[in-house]
Amino acid sequence: MAERERRIAPPYGGVFSARTRVLEREDLHRAIWRMAHEVIERNHGLDRVEVIGLQTGGVPIAERLAEALQAIEGVELEVGRLDVAFYRDDIGLRPVLPEAVTHIPFDIDGRIVVLVDDVLFTGRTIRAALNALNDYGRARAVQLAVMIDRGHRELPIRPDFVGKNLPTRRDEVVDVHADGVDLGEMRR
């Protein structure tokens, strides 16, 4: 969970209390490399493939995925960043924070876009991302890569590439960071 989400997750101003380490740093590394191989295999290489991370939690995962793709295929990839705050259906319920900006330095028309996020939960963030992406062009295909799929979908959204499926309770919080993935709760 990125710092931005941590501040706006109920209880507001709460502190994340990790209960269980789900993935270690090495496990994250292996999952990213596996997903990179899956992206290459599914798309028969990286021709016309672009990587875009969702602000804020998906950007570090997207950058690491792009590094793995570059190392495997020897192709330079630039990572885009997409902020979906103004496209969310709960915009009046959550504060909008200006520090995460959209930066897509390439044309997505006719390209295969791999959207990357840290945690897939209800699917509402991905719905917002698909709406936001339409403002930047018409991709040939959009594929979804997530580090953690925790279930509890409210919309018919399914990831194409998953680091780990992690069934959780609705009140639990998943925190993806550089040192691994923790499962816990928000406490006051």
N, C-alpha and C positions, 0 to 999 in steps of 0.2 A: 504494500500500500504506500503510495507516494506521500510525501509530507503534506501536500495540498489536500489529498483525500483524508488524511489522518485528522486534519483540523476541522473538517466539515462532517465527519462521520459521527453519528450519535454514539455516546453522549458527547455533545459539542464541547470541545476543549478537553475531552477525555485523553487518557494515556493508554497506548497500546501495551497490553500485558501478554507477552509470549508465553504459551503453555508448552508447545511442542515444536521442535525443529523438524520440518518435513523434508527439506532438501538442504544439503551442505553445499558449499561453494563448488566443489568438484561435481556434484550431481547436477547443478545448474549448468555447468560447462558442458557436461555430457549431453544434457537435454537440448541445449542450443545447437550443438554439433549434429545431433540426430535430426532435429528439425531442419537444419540447413541442408542436410543430405536429402530429406524428404521434399523440400522445396525444389531442389535441383532435379530430383527424379520426376516429380510430378510435372514440371514445366520443361523437361528435356533440356536442361541448361538454364542459363540466366538471360538469354536473349529476350529483351522487352520486359524484363521483370524489374519492378521498383519496390522498395521497402519504405513503409511509412509507419512510424511509431505514434501511438496515441499519447498525448500529454496527460499526465506527467509520468505515470508508471510504465507505459509501454516504450518510451523513448530509449531508456538504457538497454532494454531487451532487444529492441530493433537494432541498436548500434552493435551489440554483441552478435546478433544474428547476421548482420551485414558483414562484420569482420570474418565470421566463419565462412560465409558464402564466398567472400573474396579469397580467403586462404585456400578453399577447396577448388574454385574455378579459375582463380587468377584474374578476375574481372573486377575493376573498380566500381563500387556502388556508393552512391550518395544516399543518405537517409533523410527522408522527409519527416516533419513533425506536424501533427494535426491536433488542434485544440477543438473539442466538441462542446464546450460549455454552453454556447448560445444555441445549440441544436438539441439540447436535452429536453425531455418532456417534463422534467421537474425543476426547470430553471427558476421558478418562483420559490421553490422550497429549499434550494441550496444556494449559497453565495457563489458568485462568479469572481474568480481571482485572476487578475491581469498578468501574472508572471509567466504563464504558459501561452506562447503564441504559436500560430500556425506558420510553418515555413516549408513549402514544397518547392524545391529548386529545380524541378523538372516537369515536363508536360506529361500528364497521365493519359491523354487521349490515345486509345488503342493499345495501352500497355496493360500488363498484368500487375496489379497492385497487391502486395502482401501487407495487409494491415496487421500491426503487432500490438498486443496489449499484455499487461502482466497477469491480470486475473479476469476470467470470464465468469460472471455471476448471473444476473437476470437477463442480460442481452440488451438492455436499454442503452448502454454506452455505445455498443456496436451499431445499433440502429441509428443513433445520433451521428456516429462516424460515417455511416453510409450516406446519410443526408448531406453532411458537410462535404464529403468527397465529391458529390455531384456538382458542387459549386466550382470545382477545380477542373472539371472535364468529365469525359465519358470513358472510363477504363474498359478495356476488353473483358477483363475478369477481375474480381476482387476475392482474394483468399485471406483467411483469418488464421493467424498464428498467436497462440496464447501460452504463457508459461504454465498457468494453473487454470484448469476448468473445474470449478467447484459445484456445478449444477445449479438447481433452483431457477431454471429458465422461466421467464415470463413472456418471452417472444420466441418464435421459431428460428433460432440462430444456433448454428453448429460450427465449431472451429474445424479448419482443415488440418492444422498442425498443432499438437498439444505436447507441452513438456511433461505434465503430470495431471492425471485426473485425480481430484481430491474431494471426495464427498464431504460436505460440512453441514453443520446446523446453520440455519439462517442467521442466528445471532453471533456466530463466530466471525472472526476477521482473519484474512490471509494477508501476510506482509511479505512481499517479494523485495529483496534488497541484494546488494552485491555479494554478501556473505552467505546467502541461502534464502530459504523460505520458512517463515514461522507461522504457526497457527495459534490464535489466542483470542482475547476479548478486548474491547475498549472499556476502560474503567475511569471513574471520576477521580 
